[in-house]
Amino acid sequence: MKTLGKEPVSLGPLTERMSARLAGKPRLLDIFRNAIRNTWGTTFKKMADGTTFVITGDIPAMWLRDSAAQIRPFLALAEEDAETADLIEGLVIRQLRGILHDPYANAFNAEANGHGHQNDDTDMTPWIWERKYEIDSLCYPLQLSYLLWKNTGRTSHFGKEFVMAAGAILDLWTTEQRHETESSYRFQRRDCPPTDTLVREGKGAETAYTGMTWSGFRPSDDACEYGYLIPSNMFAVVVLGYLQDIARDVLHDDKLCGRAGKLAAEIDHGIQTYGIVQHPEFGPIYAYETDGLGNHNLMDDANVPSLLSIPYLGYRGADDEIYRNTRRFILSEHNPYYYRGSAAEGIGSPHTPQGYVWHIALAMQGLTEENPEEKGRLLQLMSETDAGTGLMHESFNADDPKAYTRPWFSWANMMFCELLMDYCGIRVRR
């Protein structure tokens, strides 16, 4: 295993393209360079087998979600930079192998060293750092595989391992449509906060069939209150559409295409039937979670997929009426995790202290905003709440940005980069 050089060779031309748009805003470009170099030089590792291992930053394990989000902005470089494209393809292959090892695991070790949460009451192996089942852990590798194809034209990663991993994902999501009766997945962690384990002896809160697929945990790694996590099911619908495109146009596999289409339709019907509630002030909005038994959790979390990220995911456009209603709700104090302070306001998470805003959420607010001036305001806010470090953090106190969590958190850094690129008109094709 070896780390890369200080930065990708294509970074210079990219920053030159951005400089004209950022005249008079040198600090934004400085943070961009810092974040790119930090992620490239410290979190990406080339493995002896040709794959790519990506740590989150301050945790020496690879999350399927985080690794895909960390590498996503580099897709803008990959079309003309073979080294970057190879690096991304190496990550895709490693993610697929992780899924084939255990599709319920969310984070993996670089080797079978037994690091991580080996004492959890679930089916652990030495390769697995953590086995909290999260729908988005399977969505992100499918998304990255698709985006690599669309941004570079490469199809070499759509081999036997991809087909097998896609089949495993379809099998799991189908099983978890009926979690109560068909799933063997259980997860318990002893002597921990309640958000780190599942109730009912590891089975999670009771659910009824809706067509949606069940998730044990949120993208924050916190336990779901209700088992149908709406934004993650939305993400599943989107990537199942990607899988149909791959199966039809690359693999020429009608059976795989048909399976993906059928499952996507069932999940989407569940979202539209069970995931929308009538709010007395905002009208029809999407719930964050539901259980098919009449219970709903009205909130949003900073981690992606989130309700805020619906247009970013590609589930609905920013002009969709229910999304607009939902956006107004979650960017207000009706959302229990929306915080206002003297230095900033934005969405936080029950994963971090009360009153702490997440840089990821501020970036997502900008990426789903159509007004360039508002994008610029959010970028400026992010740059002013970095506590002088030149890098983003997990979360910060809305009254005192010098109080923050996780000083080395690559996902947040790359979300800043993606927003700044978007502001400069440079976007990942999808």
Backbone torsions as a table, in degrees:
resi	resn	phi	psi	omega
1	MET	NA	133.8	178.3
2	LYS	-141.1	147.7	176.3
3	THR	-80.6	166.0	-178.8
4	LEU	-90.2	-178.1	174.7
5	GLY	-71.7	-175.0	-174.6
6	LYS	-61.9	-36.7	-176.3
7	GLU	-161.1	158.4	175.5
8	PRO	-67.4	146.8	-177.2
9	VAL	-63.4	-24.6	-177.6
10	SER	-85.6	1.7	-179.1
11	LEU	-65.4	-40.9	-178.3
12	GLY	-56.5	-54.4	177.6
13	PRO	-58.1	-35.8	-179.9
14	LEU	-65.9	-46.4	-179.2
15	THR	-67.1	-30.2	174.8
16	GLU	-63.3	-40.6	177.8
17	ARG	-63.1	-34.3	-176.3
18	MET	-82.5	-23.4	-172.5
19	SER	-59.7	-40.7	-177.7
20	ALA	-62.4	-39.3	-179.7
21	ARG	-72.0	-21.4	-174.3
22	LEU	-107.9	22.7	177.6
23	ALA	-57.3	128.5	-177.8
24	GLY	85.2	1.8	179.9
25	LYS	-129.2	56.2	-174.4
26	PRO	-63.6	-29.1	-177.3
27	ARG	-65.9	-35.7	178.2
28	LEU	-61.5	-42.3	179.8
29	LEU	-70.3	-33.3	177.3
30	ASP	-64.1	-44.8	178.3
31	ILE	-63.6	-39.9	177.7
32	PHE	-57.5	-48.9	179.6
33	ARG	-62.6	-44.0	178.8
34	ASN	-57.6	-46.5	-175.8
35	ALA	-66.7	-43.6	179.0
36	ILE	-61.5	-48.0	-178.0
37	ARG	-65.3	-39.0	180.0
38	ASN	-63.8	-46.1	-178.7
39	THR	-67.8	-47.1	-178.4
40	TRP	-64.2	-44.7	-171.2
41	GLY	-86.4	-18.0	-173.8
42	THR	-122.4	-18.3	-175.5
43	THR	-113.1	-20.2	179.0
44	PHE	-92.7	129.4	179.8
45	LYS	-127.4	126.6	173.2
46	LYS	-82.6	126.3	-177.1
47	MET	-96.1	160.7	-177.8
48	ALA	-61.6	-26.9	-179.1
49	ASP	-86.6	6.3	178.4
50	GLY	90.5	-5.9	178.4
51	THR	-85.3	174.7	-179.7
52	THR	-119.7	129.0	176.4
53	PHE	-108.2	133.1	-174.4
54	VAL	-126.7	115.2	175.6
55	ILE	-85.9	160.2	-177.1
56	THR	-76.4	-17.1	-171.3
57	GLY	131.8	-99.0	-174.7
58	ASP	-83.6	3.0	174.1
59	ILE	-119.6	124.2	-172.0
60	PRO	-83.4	46.6	178.8
61	ALA	-135.4	162.7	-178.2
62	MET	-108.7	112.9	171.6
63	TRP	-84.7	135.8	177.4
64	LEU	-59.3	-43.0	-179.8
65	ARG	-66.2	-57.3	-174.7
66	ASP	-59.5	-42.8	-176.0
67	SER	-62.8	-39.9	178.2
68	ALA	-66.7	-41.9	179.8
69	ALA	-68.1	-35.9	179.9
70	GLN	-65.0	-36.7	-173.9
71	ILE	-90.6	-12.4	-173.6
72	ARG	-54.5	-48.0	-178.8
73	PRO	-59.1	-24.8	-179.5
74	PHE	-71.3	-12.3	174.4
75	LEU	-61.0	-28.5	178.4
76	ALA	-67.4	-19.7	178.2
77	LEU	-96.3	-19.8	-165.9
78	ALA	-69.2	-28.4	-177.4
79	GLU	-60.6	-36.0	-177.0
80	GLU	-112.0	8.3	-176.1
81	ASP	-133.1	99.9	-175.3
82	ALA	-62.0	-36.1	-179.9
83	GLU	-61.9	-43.7	179.1
84	THR	-66.0	-42.8	178.6
85	ALA	-61.8	-41.0	177.9
86	ASP	-62.7	-40.6	-179.7
87	LEU	-61.8	-44.3	-179.8
88	ILE	-65.9	-43.4	178.2
89	GLU	-62.2	-37.3	177.3
90	GLY	-62.6	-35.4	176.6
91	LEU	-69.1	-44.2	179.3
92	VAL	-55.0	-48.0	-178.1
93	ILE	-62.2	-41.4	180.0
94	ARG	-66.5	-38.9	177.1
95	GLN	-62.1	-44.2	179.6
96	LEU	-60.5	-40.2	178.6
97	ARG	-66.8	-35.2	175.4
98	GLY	-63.6	-43.8	178.5
99	ILE	-62.1	-41.6	178.9
100	LEU	-67.2	-29.7	176.3
101	HIS	-68.0	-46.5	177.9
102	ASP	-164.5	105.3	-177.3
103	PRO	-69.7	-9.9	177.2
104	TYR	-87.6	-13.1	-177.0
105	ALA	-79.8	145.7	179.5
106	ASN	-107.6	-16.9	-176.9
107	ALA	-148.0	143.8	-171.7
108	PHE	-129.8	156.2	173.0
109	ASN	-87.9	160.1	178.4
110	ALA	-69.8	-24.7	177.4
111	GLU	-150.3	174.8	-177.0
112	ALA	-79.7	66.8	-173.7
113	ASN	-101.5	-2.4	177.5
114	GLY	72.3	16.4	178.1
115	HIS	-75.6	163.2	177.5
116	GLY	98.3	-149.6	-169.8
117	HIS	-94.9	64.6	-175.5
118	GLN	-71.4	-14.7	-179.2
119	ASN	-91.0	-1.1	176.8
120	ASP	-62.8	146.1	178.6
121	ASP	-86.5	84.0	177.6
122	THR	-164.5	-179.1	-174.7
123	ASP	-86.3	81.9	-178.9
124	MET	-85.4	155.6	169.8
125	THR	-135.4	166.2	-180.0
126	PRO	-63.1	-19.6	178.4
127	TRP	-77.4	-20.4	-170.6
128	ILE	-96.8	127.3	173.0
129	TRP	-80.1	-41.8	-177.9
130	GLU	-153.2	145.5	-176.3
131	ARG	-124.4	47.6	172.1
132	LYS	-84.5	115.0	-176.3
133	TYR	-77.1	124.7	-179.2
134	GLU	-135.3	127.2	-179.5
135	ILE	-52.3	-43.1	-173.1
136	ASP	-65.4	-21.4	177.3
137	SER	-62.7	-25.7	177.2
138	LEU	-94.6	-26.2	177.6
139	CYS	-67.0	-45.7	-171.9
140	TYR	-61.4	-43.2	177.6
141	PRO	-63.5	-36.9	175.5
142	LEU	-65.2	-41.5	177.7
143	GLN	-61.9	-46.6	-177.7
144	LEU	-64.9	-39.6	177.6
145	SER	-59.0	-44.6	179.8
146	TYR	-65.6	-46.4	-177.7
147	LEU	-65.8	-35.1	176.0
148	LEU	-61.4	-42.6	176.8
149	TRP	-61.8	-49.6	-174.3
150	LYS	-69.7	-28.5	-176.4
151	ASN	-95.1	-14.8	-179.5
152	THR	-128.9	-16.7	-174.0
153	GLY	82.8	-1.8	-179.0
154	ARG	-69.6	141.1	173.4
155	THR	-130.7	5.4	-175.6
156	SER	-65.0	-21.1	179.1
157	HIS	-82.4	-5.5	179.3
158	PHE	-92.4	56.0	-179.6
159	GLY	-99.9	-156.3	-176.4
160	LYS	-59.8	-41.7	-178.9
161	GLU	-63.7	-38.0	178.3
162	PHE	-63.7	-46.8	-179.1
163	VAL	-61.0	-42.9	179.5
164	MET	-66.0	-42.1	-179.9
165	ALA	-66.9	-40.6	177.4
166	ALA	-60.8	-41.6	177.0
167	GLY	-63.3	-39.7	178.6
168	ALA	-64.6	-38.9	178.3
169	ILE	-65.2	-46.0	178.8
170	LEU	-61.7	-40.8	178.2
171	ASP	-62.2	-46.1	-177.0
172	LEU	-65.9	-47.4	-178.5
173	TRP	-63.8	-32.8	176.6
174	THR	-69.4	-44.7	176.0
175	THR	-57.6	-44.2	-174.6
176	GLU	-78.9	-0.4	167.5
177	GLN	-68.4	-23.8	179.9
178	ARG	-126.8	60.0	-175.2
179	HIS	-57.9	-38.8	-175.2
180	GLU	-60.9	-37.1	-170.5
181	THR	-111.7	-21.3	-171.5
182	GLU	-116.9	-13.6	-173.7
183	SER	-92.6	138.3	174.0
184	SER	-100.3	-0.5	-176.6
185	TYR	-69.4	131.4	173.9
186	ARG	-139.2	149.9	178.1
187	PHE	-149.8	124.5	172.3
188	GLN	-138.2	138.5	173.9
189	ARG	-122.7	130.9	-175.8
190	ARG	-89.7	151.7	174.3
191	ASP	52.0	57.8	-176.9
192	CYS	-144.6	167.5	173.0
193	PRO	-61.3	153.5	-178.6
194	PRO	-58.4	-27.4	-178.7
195	THR	-72.8	-8.7	-177.7
196	ASP	-97.8	4.0	-177.3
197	THR	-145.1	167.0	179.9
198	LEU	-104.7	144.7	179.6
199	VAL	-77.5	179.7	178.9
200	ARG	54.7	50.0	178.4
201	GLU	56.1	38.1	173.9
202	GLY	91.8	2.8	-178.2
203	LYS	-89.4	-20.9	-177.1
204	GLY	90.1	170.3	-178.7
205	ALA	-62.2	150.1	-175.7
206	GLU	-64.1	143.5	177.7
207	THR	-135.3	160.0	171.4
208	ALA	-117.2	159.7	-178.8
209	TYR	-63.8	133.3	176.8
210	THR	-130.2	-15.4	-169.0
211	GLY	101.4	-26.0	175.4
212	MET	-73.2	167.9	178.6
213	THR	-108.9	141.7	-171.3
214	TRP	-78.1	149.2	173.6
215	SER	-133.5	136.2	176.7
216	GLY	-76.9	-36.7	-172.4
217	PHE	-134.4	157.8	176.9
218	ARG	-85.6	169.3	175.6
219	PRO	-65.7	-8.1	171.1
220	SER	-81.0	-7.1	-171.6
221	ASP	73.8	11.2	173.3
222	ASP	-88.9	148.6	179.7
223	ALA	-64.7	141.5	174.5
224	CYS	-69.4	140.9	172.5
225	GLU	-73.3	-43.8	174.3
226	TYR	-123.6	146.0	-164.8
227	GLY	-74.6	-14.0	178.8
228	TYR	-101.5	100.0	-177.1
229	LEU	-86.6	107.0	-168.1
230	ILE	-61.5	-52.1	-177.9
231	PRO	-61.7	-33.2	178.4
232	SER	-71.2	-35.3	173.5
233	ASN	-66.1	-36.3	174.4
234	MET	-61.2	-43.5	179.0
235	PHE	-62.4	-39.5	178.3
236	ALA	-61.6	-41.8	177.3
237	VAL	-59.0	-43.8	-178.9
238	VAL	-63.3	-49.3	-175.4
239	VAL	-72.9	-25.1	172.3
240	LEU	-67.0	-31.5	171.6
241	GLY	-65.5	-40.7	175.5
242	TYR	-61.1	-42.0	-179.0
243	LEU	-63.7	-36.3	175.2
244	GLN	-61.4	-43.8	178.8
245	ASP	-61.0	-44.8	-179.8
246	ILE	-63.6	-46.4	-178.2
247	ALA	-63.0	-39.1	-177.6
248	ARG	-77.2	-47.7	-168.3
249	ASP	-92.9	-23.9	-177.7
250	VAL	-111.2	-51.2	-173.7
251	LEU	-86.7	-21.4	-176.8
252	HIS	53.3	48.1	-175.9
253	ASP	-116.3	95.1	-176.3
254	ASP	-65.5	-34.4	-179.0
255	LYS	-66.0	-46.8	178.4
256	LEU	-62.5	-41.7	179.0
257	CYS	-61.3	-44.4	-179.5
258	GLY	-65.8	-40.8	178.5
259	ARG	-62.0	-45.5	-178.7
260	ALA	-63.6	-41.9	-179.8
261	GLY	-64.9	-41.8	179.9
262	LYS	-64.0	-45.6	-179.1
263	LEU	-65.8	-40.6	178.4
264	ALA	-59.4	-42.7	-179.3
265	ALA	-65.2	-39.7	179.6
266	GLU	-66.1	-44.0	179.6
267	ILE	-65.1	-43.6	-178.3
268	ASP	-64.5	-39.5	177.1
269	HIS	-61.5	-38.9	177.9
270	GLY	-63.9	-41.8	178.4
271	ILE	-59.9	-49.7	-175.6
272	GLN	-70.0	-27.2	-177.9
273	THR	-86.5	-40.1	-172.4
274	TYR	-112.7	-14.0	-171.1
275	GLY	-99.6	2.1	-178.9
276	ILE	-112.2	131.5	178.2
277	VAL	-125.7	155.2	178.7
278	GLN	-92.6	112.1	179.1
279	HIS	-92.4	137.7	-175.4
280	PRO	-63.4	-25.0	-179.6
281	GLU	-104.4	-37.6	-171.6
282	PHE	-102.4	-6.8	-178.4
283	GLY	82.2	-155.9	-179.1
284	PRO	-67.5	126.8	179.0
285	ILE	-135.3	159.9	173.9
286	TYR	-81.3	134.8	171.2
287	ALA	-76.7	158.5	175.1
288	TYR	-79.4	-41.6	179.2
289	GLU	-142.1	155.0	171.1
290	THR	-150.5	174.4	-177.5
291	ASP	-128.4	-0.5	-176.7
292	GLY	77.0	2.0	-179.3
293	LEU	-112.6	9.3	178.1
294	GLY	102.9	-2.1	179.9
295	ASN	-97.4	143.5	178.8
296	HIS	-137.7	147.0	174.9
297	ASN	-111.9	112.0	-177.7
298	LEU	-98.4	103.6	-177.5
299	MET	-170.7	179.2	164.0
300	ASP	-146.0	153.0	-178.8
301	ASP	-115.1	152.0	-177.8
302	ALA	-65.2	-29.7	-174.6
303	ASN	-72.2	148.3	-175.8
304	VAL	-104.5	132.4	11.7
305	PRO	-75.5	140.9	178.3
306	SER	-135.6	169.4	174.6
307	LEU	-65.6	-36.4	177.2
308	LEU	-58.0	-32.1	-172.1
309	SER	-86.6	6.4	-174.1
310	ILE	-50.4	-48.1	178.1
311	PRO	-68.4	-34.1	177.7
312	TYR	-62.7	-40.6	177.6
313	LEU	-68.2	-30.5	-178.0
314	GLY	97.4	14.7	-179.8
315	TYR	-77.4	-44.4	176.2
316	ARG	-143.2	157.1	177.8
317	GLY	-77.2	164.0	-179.5
318	ALA	-66.0	-17.1	-179.3
319	ASP	-92.8	0.2	178.8
320	ASP	-63.2	133.5	-172.8
321	GLU	-61.5	-45.6	-177.9
322	ILE	-68.2	-36.2	175.7
323	TYR	-63.5	-44.1	-179.6
324	ARG	-59.6	-42.8	177.1
325	ASN	-61.8	-44.7	-179.1
326	THR	-64.0	-41.0	179.8
327	ARG	-61.4	-43.7	178.7
328	ARG	-62.6	-38.2	178.7
329	PHE	-65.3	-50.1	-172.8
330	ILE	-75.9	-19.8	174.6
331	LEU	-97.0	37.6	176.6
332	SER	-142.5	169.7	-179.2
333	GLU	-75.6	1.9	168.4
334	HIS	-68.3	-27.9	172.2
335	ASN	-78.1	117.7	-175.5
336	PRO	-63.3	-10.4	179.7
337	TYR	-115.1	25.3	171.0
338	TYR	-102.3	123.8	-172.8
339	TYR	-119.9	139.9	173.9
340	ARG	-117.1	133.8	176.3
341	GLY	-140.0	-176.0	-178.1
342	SER	-74.3	-19.8	-178.0
343	ALA	-106.2	-25.5	-175.2
344	ALA	-165.5	164.4	168.9
345	GLU	-141.2	147.0	-179.2
346	GLY	168.6	-175.0	-175.8
347	ILE	-86.3	135.1	174.6
348	GLY	-112.7	-144.2	-174.2
349	SER	-162.6	147.5	171.0
350	PRO	-66.4	-9.0	178.5
351	HIS	-73.5	-20.4	-177.4
352	THR	-127.2	171.4	-174.4
353	PRO	-60.2	154.2	176.6
354	GLN	-61.3	137.6	179.5
355	GLY	87.5	3.6	179.5
356	TYR	-100.4	124.0	179.7
357	VAL	-93.4	145.9	-179.9
358	TRP	-99.0	136.1	174.0
359	HIS	-64.4	-33.9	177.5
360	ILE	-59.2	-42.1	-178.6
361	ALA	-68.2	-38.8	176.6
362	LEU	-63.2	-40.9	177.1
363	ALA	-63.3	-43.4	179.9
364	MET	-66.7	-35.4	175.2
365	GLN	-59.3	-40.1	177.8
366	GLY	-71.5	-39.8	-178.2
367	LEU	-68.6	-21.6	178.5
368	THR	-105.0	12.1	179.2
369	GLU	-100.5	135.3	-178.0
370	GLU	-90.6	-18.9	-177.0
371	ASN	-85.4	116.6	-179.6
372	PRO	-58.3	-34.8	-179.8
373	GLU	-64.9	-38.1	178.3
374	GLU	-70.4	-36.8	173.6
375	LYS	-58.1	-45.7	179.5
376	GLY	-62.8	-39.2	178.7
377	ARG	-62.5	-42.2	-179.0
378	LEU	-68.5	-37.4	174.7
379	LEU	-61.6	-43.2	178.8
380	GLN	-63.3	-41.1	178.0
381	LEU	-61.9	-42.7	179.0
382	MET	-62.8	-40.2	-179.2
383	SER	-68.7	-27.3	-178.8
384	GLU	-86.7	-6.4	-178.2
385	THR	-119.0	27.2	178.8
386	ASP	-92.6	4.8	-180.0
387	ALA	59.2	28.3	177.1
388	GLY	74.4	12.0	-175.4
389	THR	-88.4	-17.6	-176.0
390	GLY	77.2	11.0	178.7
391	LEU	-140.3	159.6	177.8
392	MET	-85.5	163.5	179.1
393	HIS	-124.9	174.6	175.8
394	GLU	-65.3	-57.6	180.0
395	SER	-149.7	162.7	179.7
396	PHE	-145.9	155.2	179.3
397	ASN	-69.6	125.2	-175.9
398	ALA	-64.9	-17.1	175.6
399	ASP	-98.5	-21.5	-176.2
400	ASP	-148.0	88.9	-176.4
401	PRO	-61.4	-14.0	176.9
402	LYS	-71.3	-13.8	173.3
403	ALA	-97.4	110.7	-174.9
404	TYR	-144.7	166.2	177.4
405	THR	-111.6	147.3	175.4
406	ARG	54.4	86.2	179.5
407	PRO	-68.0	-19.4	-178.9
408	TRP	-125.0	93.5	-174.4
409	PHE	-138.6	97.0	-168.6
410	SER	-65.9	-33.6	179.9
411	TRP	-57.8	-45.0	179.3
412	ALA	-63.7	-41.3	178.0
413	ASN	-58.6	-44.8	-176.0
414	MET	-75.5	-24.6	172.8
415	MET	-67.7	-37.7	173.3
416	PHE	-60.1	-45.8	-179.2
417	CYS	-60.9	-42.7	-178.4
418	GLU	-65.3	-39.3	177.7
419	LEU	-66.4	-42.0	179.9
420	LEU	-65.4	-40.0	175.8
421	MET	-61.9	-43.4	177.5
422	ASP	-59.1	-43.8	178.5
423	TYR	-60.1	-31.5	179.8
424	CYS	-92.0	7.3	176.5
425	GLY	81.3	17.8	179.2
426	ILE	-109.8	113.7	-173.2
427	ARG	-132.0	148.8	174.1
428	VAL	-72.4	128.4	179.4
429	ARG	-74.9	145.4	176.6
430	ARG	-143.1	NA	NA
